[in-house]
Structures are given as structure tokens and as C-alpha cells.
Amino acid sequence: MTNSIHLLDKLNRPLRDLRISVTDKCNFRCTYCMPAEIFGPDYPFLKREQLLSFEEVERIARIFSENFGIKKIRLTGGEPLMRKDLPVLISKLSEIHGIEEIAMTTNGSLLPRYAEQLRDAGLKRVTVSLDSLNDELFGKMNGRGVTVDTVLAGIDAAARAGLGVKINMVVQKGVNESEIVPMASFFKEKGHIIRFIEFMDVGNTNQWNLDSVYPKKQIIEDINRAMPIEPIDPNYEGEVATRYRYVGSHEEIGVISSVTDAFCSSCNRARLSAEGQLYTCLFASRGHDLKTPLRSGLSDKEMQSIVENIWSNRHDRYSEERDELTNSSAVKKKVEMSHIGG
């Protein structure tokens, strides 16, 4: 094992967080991620040979851990549980020296079937996406008519298995902002942290516009009016959620606000897509190909050098530049969230 280096980008941001997408497929068609009218029956999803194998994912994760000190990995999709035998990958990743925690973002629908296998393989935490407690509204938002109880059953299965659980709610103005307080109240009673996410302009298919953003300030006001809250310190440097605590308790919520309160200056995340592209920004137009050099027989040292070059030349700060870019006549094509997760 080599000694890890402290890798900084052009804006002196360290590489600390690796998110790995294992599939571009999903069994939901959420309107803000994979709208059904675009991702229909004939959509050209990645073929098996285009995906990184578990051995390739393991090797890249080991390079990131041993050379750059990455301690936490988050698995994403698409829906990661659509990838066959995912517990096998988690088991491989959990054996990498230096990896302290493996987490996963999921829609929760398949957790009743897999929660215990995931725990046994080494998964520590899940973040479950749920945008409403109203069946009709949630069914419309997930594009498949999936019921709220389906996701709640997944949340309960994860908790029973001993996995840490957080909830993500994407808030869209004019769609589900009325669900903010009911969701906050419900998960306060459940004892799970919920994070409210401003509707973001990820990808090219979700018909984003600024008028659809329900801002962090309003989210906080809505909750505080019903259940008083107070700000608390971040858990660690670069945490994307602004944390709040219900007054007089240890129960907390978070708000992720890349639109109205950009956090580019502290972003330390790299994202590996299912087909082996490394992205240095959630809103990137293109990635950096790791699969080709990986499959061409390059050594770990040579792969390390490629990653160093990518990160040391990184200067992304899309959220801070959003207004200028949005008003530009040039439309910037961005990678779809279904390829790199959230």
C-alpha cells in the first residue's frame, strides 16, 4: 500500500468523497430524474459489456482509497438495486483497506428483499428518496404509480436490518411543497433524518426552470412555523446539507440548496458513472474516461496519475455560475442524473 496524498484542485478543494453509479436503469420514472416520456421502453440503456465490472469498480475504489485517502463510498444509480448481485460488490468494497463506510442512495422499493443481504455484505447506511406521503401525488411524481407504503416498507426493512436511514425529499414549487411539514413531522416521529432538496437543473430532460424552485429559506420558514428549529454545525467539512435541530430535541433535518445557496467552494466529490466516466461536478457536460485505460492494461500507478491529473485541473463551480450560464444563449448539455446519481 502506498501513502495517500492530499490532492487539491485549482480552487484548493480536496478530493474526499467518491460516489459510484452501478447502473443507469431504474424501476421508477421520477419526473425530475428519468421522465417516462424520455426514458421509455425503447430508451437505449447501457449494455452489460459497457458497464464497469465489479472487479473494475473494486480496483478503482482501491486506487482512490490507497492513494488519495478516500474513506467513504456511496453507491448510486439509477436505482443501484437494479444491478444484479449488488451485495457481492459491497462485500468486495468493504474489504478494501481504508474504506470505513459504504452507503447507498435508493428509492427503497427493493429494500424489503435485500436489506439484510446488504447489511451482511458491509453496507452501513441508506438514503431513501421519498417526495410525498400522499399516494396520488407520489404516484405521479415517481411516474409508475408506486405507493408510499412500498417505500415505507423499504425504510422499515432497512431500519430493522440495522442500517442507518436518511430520507431525501426533492421539493418542486407548485408540485409538492405542501408536503414539507407533513414529511418533517412524520420522520421526526420515526426518528429518521430527512433532507429537503431544492429542485436542481441536473441533466437535460427534467424541464427545470428557476420558477420551479422552492427555496431553502421558504422550506425553513415553513417547518419553523409548525415545529421550531435552530441551526446546528455541519458534521464535517464539505457537508452539502445545512443542518437544523428541532428546539429542545436531538432530532434534526437538513436542506440541500445548490440553487439558492451554492456550496461549490467546499465541494469535494468525484462521481464515477456506471460506464466508467469520472465526473468532477454533478452538472458536468462530460466526464473523463477511466474504463478505456483500465481495460488497456495500465498499472495502478498509471491510473493514479490519470486521476491526479483530472482532479488537480478541476475548476468546476457550476452552481455559483448558474445565473450567468442559464441566461446565456448557449445551452449547456449536462450528464443525466441517472448516469451519476445525486
N, C-alpha and C positions, 0 to 999 in steps of 0.2 A: 504493500500500500504506500502511495506517495503522500507527502504532506500537502494538505489543501491550501490553496492560495485565496487571498481576499480579492476577488475580481470586481472591478468597478467599471461602470460605463462612462460615456462622455460627460454625464451630469453627476458623476460621483455616486451613483446608486449601486449598491452591492447586489450580487446575484444570491438570493436566499431561498427562493421558492420555485419548485418545479411542479407544473401541472401537466398530467399526461392524459390525452384523449385516447381511448382504446377502440372507439368505433364512431362512425358518423351516422349510425342508424338510431332510431328512437321509436318507441311504440306510442308516443304522444305526437300531436301536431300543434304545439303551442303557438299561438299567433305571433308572438314576439321572437320566436326562435326558428321554428320549422313550419310555417303556414302551409296548410293542406293543399292550397291551390298551386303552390310551387313544388312542394315535396310530395307529389302524387305517386300513383302506382308505377309510373314509368320513369321516376327520377333515377338518374344513374349513380346510385350509391357505390362506394368503393368495393372493389372485388377483393376476395381474401388475399390474393397474392400482392395486392397493393398495400395492405396493412402491415405494420411492423409486427413481426412475430413476438411472442412472449420473451424469447431469448434475446431478441434485439432490444426490446424495451428494457429488459433487465440490464443489458450491457450499457445502454445509455444512462440509465439511472445510477449504475455503479460509477461511471465516469464522473457524473455530476456530484455524487456523494464523496468519492475519494479524492477528487481533485479540487472541488470548489466548496466543499463543506455543506452541501445540501443535506438537511436532516429530516425534512418533511416532504412527502409526496402526496398529491391529491389526484385521484383518478376521476376522469370526466368522460363525456361523450360529445354528442349523442347521449343515449342512455347507456352507461357503462355495463349494466347487467344484460344488455343485448349481446355482449361479447361472450361467446361460448367459453366455458371453463374459467371465468374470471378469477375464482379463488386460487387457481393454480398460479396465475401471475402474481397475485397478492402474496402468496407463500414465497415465491422467488424474491420479490422485492423486500419482504420482511427479513430475509437472510443477509441482505447487503449490510456490511459493516458501516456504521454511521447513520443509517436510516432509523430514526427514533419513532416516527409516526407515519402511518398511511391512512389517509381519509378518502372519502368518495362523495361526489355530488350525484344525486339520483332523483328521479321522480317518485320513487318509493313504491311503485306498483308491484315490483317483483321481490321486494324485501321479505315478505312472509315466506317465500320459498328459499331464499338464500341467506338470510341474516346470520344464522348460526354457522353456516359454512364460511361466510366471510369473516366472522369473528375468529373461528378456529384457524383460518389461514393467516391472520395477523392484522386484519383491519381494525382500526381503533375508533373511527368516527364516521358518521354520515351526515351530510347536509341534504335535507329533503325539500324539494320545490313544491309549494302549495300556495295558490294565489287567491283562494276564496274558500269559505265554509259553506257557501251557497251552491247546491248541486247544479242548478241550471246554469249559473254564471260560470262555475268552474268547468262544467262540461263544454261550454262554448270556448272558454279560454284554452283548454287543452286540446280542442279540435277533434276529440274522439268520444266525447260524452262520458268519459271516465268519472266515476262518482268520487265524492270527497271521502267516503268511507273506505274506498280502495286504498287511498294514500294514507289515511289514518291507521289502517290496519298495518301498513308497512312501517309507519313510525313506531307503533306499539311493538311490532316484532323486533325492530332494531333495539328498542329500549330493553325489552325482555332478554335479548341476547347479550346485553351488557355493553352495547355500542353507545358512544356519546352521540347525541342527536341535536342538530340545529335545524331550523326551518328558514327557508328563503321565500319571500313573497315579492314578486315584481309588481309594482304599483303603476297602473296606467290611468291617467286622468280621463274621466268620462267612462271608465270601464269598471274598475273595482276599488276606487278609493274609499267607498262606503264600507269596505270590508276591513279596513285598517284596525279600527278599535275592536271589533269582534274577534279578529285574529289575535291581536295583542292580548286580549282578556283570556281567550281560550288557552293559549300556550303559556300564559302566566300561571294558570291553574294546573296545567300539565307539567310545568317545571322545565319546559324546553325554551331555549333562547330562540327568538325569532328575529330575523333581519329583513328590513324593508329595503327594497332595491328600486331606485329610480329607473324608469323605462329608458333604456340606452339604445343608441344607434349602432348596435353591433350588426355586422353583415349588411346585406343589400335587399333583403326580402321582407322585412317586418314593417315597412311603411312608417318608419319613425318620423316624427316631427316634434319640435320643441313644445307645441301646444298640447302634446300628449303626456308631457312630463308633470307628474305631481311631485313638487319639490320637497326636499328634506325638511325645510323649515315648516311647511304645512303638515307634513307627517308628524313631526314632533309636537306641534301645537295641538293636533287632533288627539293624540294619545295623552298628552299632559292635561288636557281639559277633562278627560274621563278618569285618568289614573295618573296623578302627579309623578313626574320623573325628574331625575337630575343627572348631569353628565358625569362620567367616570373616565379614568385614564385608560389608554389602549393597553392591551395585553403585551404587545411587543411592537418594536419599531417597524413601520411599514404596514401595520394592520389597516385594511381598507374600510372596515366598518367603524363609524363613530359610535361609541358605546354610551348607553344610558341605563340608569338603575331606577326601579320603582322606589319612591321615597319610603324609607322605613323597612326595606327588604333587601335581599341579596339577588332577587330576580332581575334580569336585565334584558334589554333589547339592543339592536344595532340598526344603523341606517347606512346604506352604501349609496353614495351620492356623486357618482363620477360626472354627472351633468352640471349640477349647480354648485358643487364644491369639490373641484377636481383634486385628486391626490397623486398626480403624476410625479411630483417631486420626491415621493417616497416609495414609488413602485419598484418592487424588487423581484417580479415574477417573470419566469420564462415558461412558455407553453409549447409542448410537443404534440403535434397533431397525430391522428391515427395513421396517416400515411408517411410520417417521419419528417415533417417540416417543423423547424423550430421558429416560433414567433416570439418577438420581444415586446409585443403590445397586443392587447385584446382587439384593437381597432386596426390592426396592420393590414396593408394591402397584399403583402407577400411574405412568405416565410423563407427560411434558409434550409436547404435540403441536407438532412443528415443521413437519410436512407441510402442514397447512392454511394457516398464514401464508405458508409458502414458495410455495405454489401460488396464493395470493391476490394475489401481485404485490408483496409487501413488499420494500423495499430491503435491501441488505446491512446498512446501518446500523441499520435497524429490527430485522432478525433478530439482529444483535449485541446489541441492547438486551434482546431476549427471553431470550437465553442468559445474559446478565449477571444478569438478574432471577432466573432459575431457580437459578443456582449460588450467588449471594450469599444466597439464602434457604434453602440446603440445610443440613440439620441431621441427616441420617441417621447412625445408628450401630447398625444392627440387631444385628450380632454381639455388641456389648457389652451389648445389652438382651435377648439371645436367651432366657435363662433366665426372665426375667420375662414375656416375650411367649409363650413356649412353655407356661408354666403358667397363662396367662390363659384364662378361659373363652371369650374372643372369639377366633375363629380368623381369622388374618390371611391373606387371599388374596394370593398373590405372583405376579409375572410369571414365565412359564415360561422356563427357560434356553434353550430352542430359539428364543426370540424375541430374546434379548440376548447369547447366548454366555456364556462363563465369566468 
